[in-house]
Amino acid sequence: MSDKLRRITALVLKETRQMVRDPSSIAIGIVLPVMLILLFGYGLSLDVQHIPVALVLEDPSPDATEWAAGFELSPYFEVYPVMSMHEARALMRARRVDGIVRSGVDFGRQLALGQARVQVLVHGADANRARMIEAYAQAATAQWTARRGAAGQAVAAGPVNVQSRMWFNDANESRWFLVPGLIVLIMTLIGALLTALVMAREWERGTLEALFVTPVRAGEILLGKTIPYFILGLAGLALCILAAKFLFHVPLRGSVVMLTAVSMLYLLVALGIGLLISSVFKSQFVASQVTLLVTFLPAVFLSGFLFDLRSMPAAIRLVTYILPARYYVALLQTVFLAGDIWSVIVPNSVVLAGMAGVLWFVTHRVTHKKLA
């Protein structure tokens, strides 16, 4: 074994023992990912279900009752039948319901003439939720119309019969893209935040100075510090994949090898960011705040994890191109839901690899200057 390899091995073993003895490292590397994936996976959902709506049947005809049954039996609605619009408006003002569905007094007669109309009123405080409620109400009415047509009853059909299908998310579950996006947050926490905290703590305690008088070089110190956390990050990734597959039943249509490879690239980027921040800011508090500001918060809001990047202003979209989380989110959602699509994997992976190379070069130069 060469002297260089012997020094790196000794540093890795030393750092591994220190990581195992440090409860905060285990908490951030193992416990926190488990908590996050359980909380986000079970608690966070962009699907709107059990929507409270007031149902006003001004025409208690069989046709109107059959139409109302589509809302009462739907898993998306929680129906509160009321006798009048005055009562329904009172429930809406009190925010006890988020919408009102109403059939007119002449619903049955108008239906026979092919001119039946129903009214949907939606609380607009949350614009996105309001649009989803409106879409669900239209879908419930469309299904009722389809059932009548299948039963041979007269329906007012339009000139076009629309048949829709949702690609890559057949179940129409927001959890299918939230859980892969959550892996970005966990890899960011383990790679950037944990590394920045550990290195900054060693600068504060002065333990790094003990290495200055040894034959180890800057690159060897960086490898010795990061290899254990790289392995810890891969362990967190394994937990995430297992939870996504067996707890939340998210399909993994790509290969595990490809998923691991792109995750290793992002983990190298996150580790490089953490090392660079801790080399510049030697205070644990400052390093943690800067790391959250430049990695975790952008990963939540500007990566496409929660919000569509195309709906953002042009200036904000330009900022997202310098964020590694943007490319990792695209890779994860593609590998999980679509498969190994090389036209997506190759360009995003190349960008991450370039970022990793630049970050490690800059970090090495900064650390070398500190050791000189």
Number of C-alpha atoms within 10 A of each C-alpha: 6 6 10 13 11 11 18 21 16 13 23 22 15 14 18 20 12 12 18 12 11 12 11 16 21 16 13 18 24 19 13 18 24 17 11 17 25 18 11 14 21 13 10 14 14 12 12 15 15 11 18 20 26 29 24 23 23 17 17 17 15 10 16 21 13 14 21 23 14 18 22 18 12 16 12 18 22 18 22 16 17 16 12 14 17 11 13 24 16 12 20 20 11 10 12 14 21 22 26 25 21 22 22 17 14 15 22 19 14 13 16 13 12 13 12 16 12 14 12 16 18 22 17 12 9 10 11 10 18 18 14 15 25 15 12 19 24 14 14 22 17 14 14 19 18 15 13 16 14 11 9 9 10 14 19 13 11 7 6 6 7 6 5 6 7 8 10 16 16 10 10 12 13 16 24 24 20 21 27 28 24 25 25 25 23 24 29 27 26 29 27 30 27 25 29 31 25 21 27 27 19 16 18 13 10 11 12 16 12 8 15 15 9 9 11 15 17 21 17 19 19 21 15 21 23 24 20 20 24 21 14 22 26 19 14 22 24 13 17 23 21 13 18 25 15 10 14 16 12 22 17 21 14 18 13 12 9 16 21 16 13 23 23 20 19 25 28 26 26 30 31 28 27 32 33 26 26 29 20 15 18 18 20 19 13 17 27 21 13 18 26 17 12 14 21 22 13 20 26 18 15 22 25 20 26 16 12 11 17 10 9 12 9 10 8 13 15 11 11 19 14 12 18 24 29 23 24 29 23 18 26 27 21 23 25 25 20 16 20 18 12 12 8 14 21 13 13 20 20 14 17 25 19 13 22 21 15 14 21 20 15 15 24 22 15 16 20 13 10 12 14 7
